[in-house]
């Protein structure tokens, strides 16, 4: 039977000084939205794959716990975490001021930029003036949705939220959107480098706004689960120190995604 976090929290206070986290959890359940390759997606056989999945499995290995992945729509992640449908969110969720009011986060896992993509020759740029009267697709609940609604919607840009990123890109291809806003790495490897991305490209440079776009992604955790946060933070630090993080990173990227 999985130990309760109430019991673990008490044990965690005693174990903190000794670093004896391994073995306290029989399983750790991570919420994931599998529509964001190369971070998380489904292989043809239905298996969950991606950078976040590998990082989560390595974290669980270091905690000597079974990793259980629970699929959930991204915009419902925080309510589901609070409802204890899983123990942590490991789905490219960025740390922002708004989210920190509701949940806690582990130390940083990576920090990748946000960029817009549009049809070649459209002349569109990621500015409110350029996009006025245009339709821009975003995934519901993401930092990109927040950014677009804060900076572009008031100027007459129609921001169109979708259940998942696959739906955003499908409507972009179908011509129902003029542009889409998402993580730059996901846009590049999950769309632009694939056959379906032919005729599309990045429009403009990286967008920067710490308040809406955050300071990097981490594992989302309930505020009361301090012992689990400490254990995960220690696992992340160990991965960075012993080279395991770099080994996993090289499976998916030819550049540094950890960032400053």
Secondary structure, DSSP 8 states (H G I E B T S, - for coil): ----HHHHHHHHHHHTTTT--TTS-SEEEEEE---BTTTBEE-TTS-EESHHHHHHHHHHHHHT-EEEEEE--GGGHHHHHHTTSSSEE-SS-B--HHHHTT-EE-S--B---EEEEEETT----SSHHHHTT-EEEEETTSHHHHHHHHHTGGGT-EEEEESSHHHHHHHHHTTS-SEEEEEHHHHIIIIITSGGGTTEEEEEEEE--HHHH-S-B--EE-TT-HHHHHHHHHHHHHHHHHTHHHHHHHHH-SS--S--
